[in-house]
């Protein structure tokens, strides 16, 4: 890399890093992406493939503290905290609970709405430019419950989404079977979201975007950055054997962003919510859209003829291997939702969703570190939010967006809130 004022180094070639690179290149920057792995091959590889523009309700909703004990005790629940990781996760969980206060929930939802608005249309346009428009499916999503009582438990979340523009149509048993005959009769009620969409293969989508980025002049370096140093001319990056320079640096490294920032004395409460999927290459049933078993927090996506079933949240850090039992729970859930599913042949996967306790990503400049920017921590919304994150960050870096546009996503927001808590 050369080091004129318009060079940008991006650490991370996941879907967020790819979209950020593209927007910056379109804004006139000379962009290089660094990653030791293939583009889109890590967390971006195994997600549920949902494009959920209206998914603005944070994970921490009012009353979440009542669920905390169940998280620890129920190893088969959709959200699980192993007892041996509880102490490590406690600071994150305390912030998580603090984010569930009603006023804060409304602020978070409004911020997510601003970030995600128009994301489905922007993904459709991006896929067309990258020559992979066939991967974006616009048939909506179906969110289902076994009973009215189960549906009513999520009323606060649905009301919040509706208040910010989510289009949703109530469906009963007959409507569910008309739309998706394969769904079990155990599911009787739900919501159809016509404006939400899905990707039929997130990895192929990322790969297509990476190829198109390369053709547009974005460089890819297969290297794991271990050291970052601020210099007069910008930033010097090193993988331990080689070094590069750029005038600006953007960290889009998912869960790895925490360690990179720690080198610079910057702390962010980023936690891995270990997510799983199980994929059936010959499921024996057909779906025409993403179907969500909302009571089980499980997404079922008919990807390229196979069926991917994704979900469950498990704390436990990045060092432990896959919990095979957690992965196979998804098979049980899928068989409950699709009675005729052929589950004999399958593969399983686990990845590290980078999550902040307030369900908002980190997007923006790092205070006291000139020309250092961030875009990570999207949690369950990395695929949906990637394209708009790139657009927003490019506008901010070129001075087209006011600082207030990034305030809700600032890396320093947790330090400010910690100071407020300590002084109260």
N, C-alpha and C positions, 0 to 999 in steps of 0.2 A: 504494500500500500504506500502511496505517496501521502504527503501530509499538508496539502493546502487546506484552507478554511472550510471547505465543503465536504470533507471526508467523514464518514460515520462508520464506526465498528459496532456491530450488533452481536452480542453473545446469546446464542440460542436460536436454533432452526426449527422450533416447533411452529404451530400454526400462527401464534401471536408474533413471533419473530419474523416469519415470512411476510405477514401482512404489514408489519411496521416497516420492514425493508422496502417493500413495494411502494408504500405511500411516501417514504422519504426519497426514494429514487425519483418518483414522479414530481417531487418538490424541488428537484435539482441537485440532490446530494449524490456523492459517489459512495456507494454502500458496499461493505463487506460483512458477511455473516460468518461467525465462528461457531463450530460445534464439532465435537469428536464423533458424533453419530450421524446417520443419514437424516436428512430433513424429514420431520414429521414422524420419526420412528419411535419416539418415547411416549410421553403421556398423550400426545396428539393422536397416536396410533390407535389406542384402544377405547376411545370414548363412545358414548351412546349414539353419536351422530345427530343429535337433536339440535335444531336451530330454533331456540325458544326466545323470541324477541320479547314476549310478554312476561318472562320469568323474572319478575322484579322483587318478589318477596324474599327477604334474606332467610338463611337457614335458621337464624336465631329469632324466632317469633316470640311475642309475649307468652309467658307460661313455660318457656323451654326449661327452666330450672326444675320443674316438676318431673321432667323426663330424665334428669341426670342420673338418678339411681338405676333406672332401667337400662341406661346405656352401659353401665358397669356390669350389671347382673345378667343381662340377656345377650348371650354370645351369638344368638341367631337373629337378633333384631336388625333393622336396616341401618342403625347407627350404633356402633359398638366401640366402647373404650375398654381395652383389657386392663385389668386391675394393676398389672405390673408396669403399665405406662401412665397410670393416673397422675403420679407425682410430677413426671416430666411434662405432661400436658396441662397441668393445673393453671399456670399463668395464662396460657391461651384460652382455656375454658372460662376463666374469670372474665376476660375481655369479651368472650362470646356471650356470656350471660349479661354483661353490661350493655351489649349491643341490642339486647332484646327488649329494652324499654320502649313503650309505644311511640314516644316522640322520636326516638332515634331510629326506630324501624321505619317510620314515615320518611325521614331524611334519607335513609339508605335506599328505600324503594324509589324515591324521586331521582336519586343519583343514578341508579341502575337504569331507570327509564330513559334518562337523558343519554346514557352510554349506548343502550341497545336499540333505541328507536331507529327504524329503517334498516336494521341489520340484515333482514332476510332479503330485501331488495338489493342491498349492497353485495351480499354474497352471490346472488344470482348474476349481477353484473360482473363481479370478479371472476366467477366460474366461466362466463361467456368469453371474457378476455383471455383467460388461460386455456381455453379450448376444452373445458370439461363440464359444460353446462348440463350434460346428462347425469352428473353426480348429484345435482341439487334437485330434490323432489318437493313439490309444492302442494301436497295433498292433505296438509294439516296434521294435527296430532289428536289422539283420542286418549283421554285420562279417565280411568275407570275405577269404580268402587263396588264392593259386594252388597252394600246396603245404603239406605239414606243416612243412617246413623254414622257410618264410616265417612260418607261424603261430608256430612255436617261438621265433623271434627276438623276439617280443613277450611271451613267457611271463612275464617279470618284472612287466610292467605288468598283465597279466591276473590273476596271482596276488595282486598288491597290491589290485586292485579286488575280487576274490573275498573276500579277508580282511576287507574292510570292508562286506560284504553284497551285492555285485553278484550278481544271479541271472543265470546264463549257461548255455546249453545248447549243447553241441557239435553242429554240423551237418556232414553230408557232402554229396557231390555230389547224391545223390538228394533229400535234404531241402531243399537249396538250390533245386533246380529245382521241387520241389513248392510251395515258398513263393513263389518268384519265377521263373517260367518264362523271363522275358526275360534273365536273367543268363547271361553267356557260360559255356560249359563249361570255359573256362580257369580258372574259380574253383571249387575242389574242396572247400575246408575253411573252417570259420569258427565263429562264435559267434552264437547268437540271444539277444538281451537283451529278454525279454518285458516288463520293467518300465519300460524307457525309452520315450519318446514323441517326438512331433514336431509342429511347427506348419506348417500348409499354406500360410501366407503371413505371415511375420514383420512386414511393414509393415502389413498390414491389422490384425493383432493389436495393434500399437502404436497405430494410429489409433483402433481401437475403444476401447482403454483410455483414450486421450486424451479422446475424446468423453465417456466415462463419468465420467472425472475432472472434466471441465468441468461436467457436470450435477450433480456432487456438491459443487460450489462451489470447486474448485481453479481459480485464475486462470492464464492463459497470457499472457506478454508476449513479443512477437516482437522481441527485442533481443539484441545481442551484447555481453555485459558485458566492458568493457575495464579497469575499475578497481574495486578493493574496498578499503574503508577501515574500520577498527575505530573505532567511536564509543562514547560512554558508553551510549547507548541500544541498541547492537547494531552492525549493519553497514550501511554506505552503499555502494550499488552504482551504477555509472554506465556508460552506453554511449558517452559522449563528448558527448551532447547532452541526455540526461535522467538523472535520478537517482531512486533508490528507497531505502527503508530497511526493515530487518527486524531482529527481535531475534536470529534465528539464520540461519546460512548453511550450505548443503550444496552441495558441489561434486561434480557427477555428469557432468562434461563430457567423458568419454572421454579421447582423446589430448590434447584441449585443457586438461585439468586440470593438466598439467605446467606450462604457461605461466602459468596463473592463480596457482598456488601459488608460482611463482618470484617473482612480484611481492611476496610477503610474506616472502621469504627462506627458503622451505621447498623443499627439493630432494627429489624422488622419482625413482628410476631408471625412468621410464616410457618405453617404446619402442613405436613403431608396428610391428606385424607385419602388413605389407600383405597382406590377404587378397583373393582373387579368386573370382568365380563366373561361370559361363557358363550361360545359360538357353535351352532349346529349347522354343519355343511349340507345335511339332507334332513331338514326338520319334518318333512311330510305334511306341513301345513303352510298356508300362505297368508300374508298380511299385505295390505296396500298402503300402509302408513306406519308411523311410530305409534305404538300402543303402550300406554303407561299403566301399569297396575299400581295406582296411586297409593293404595293402602300398604303396599309392600315397597314402595319407592323404587320400582323396577321399570326400566325402559326396554321395550322389545322393538328391534329395528330389522326390517327385511333387507339385509345388505347383500346386494349382488347375488340374490338367490339363496344365500345362507340366512340364518336367523341369529342376530346378536342380541343377547340379553345382558344388560349392564345395570349396575347399581351397587348398593351397599356402601357404607362409609365405615372405615375402620381406622382408628388411630393406632400408632405403633411405631412411628418413625420410618426412616428409610433403610435401616440396616437389617431388619428382619426379612426372611424369605416370605414368599406367598403363603397365605393360610389356605390350604387346599379346601378345608371345610367351608370357609366363607365363600370360596368360588363355587363350590357345588351347591350351596344354598340357592344360587340363582337357577339351577336346574329345577329344584323343587318349586320355586316361585313360578317359573315358566310353565311347568306342567299343571300348576293350579290355574293359570290363565288360559292355557291352550290345552284342552283335555286330550287331544289326539297327537300331541307333539311326539315325534320320534327322537328320544333323547339318548340313543345308544352311542352315537358318534358325536364327539364334541372336543373342543379345545378350550383352554382357560388362559386368562391373562390377568395381570395385576399391574397397576401404574400409580404414580404419586401425583394426585391432584394438589397443586399448590394453593392453599386456602388461607385467607386472612380471617380473623374472628368476626369482622363486621360484614363479611360477604362481598366487600368491595375490593377490586384489584388495586395495585399500586401503579399509578400512571403519572409521570411527571418528573421534574428536575429534583435532584438531591441537594438539599441545603448545604452550603459550605463546601460543595464539590463542583466547581464550575464545569459545565459541559458534560455532566454525568446525568443520564436520564434513565428512567425505569418503565417497564411495561410487563408486569407479571402478577401472579396471584389471583387469576380469574376463577379458580375453583371449578365449579360445575359448569361455568359459562365461558370457558376458554374458546371453544369453537364458535359459539354465537357471537361473542364480543370481540373476536380477533380483528375483523375487518374494520369496525368502527374505532377500535383502539389505535390502529395504524393511522387512520384519518385524523383522529384527535391529536395524537402525538406529533404528527407532521405539521399540523396547523400551529401547535404550540411552539415547536422548535423554529418555525419560520416567522413567528411573531404575529400570526393571523388570529390566534385565539387568546383571549384575555386570560390572565393568571387565574381568575375566578373559575374558569371552565374546568380547571384541574384540581381545585381546592379539595373536593370530596375524596379525591384519589391520591392525595399527597403522601409521599413516604414518611413525612414528619407528623402525620395526624395522630399517630399513637403516642409520640412523645408529648404532644400537646395535651392529650387526654390523660396521660399518666400524671403530668404535672397538676392538672386540675383535680384529679382524685387525691393526690397526696396533700394538696393544700386545703382540701375540704374537711 
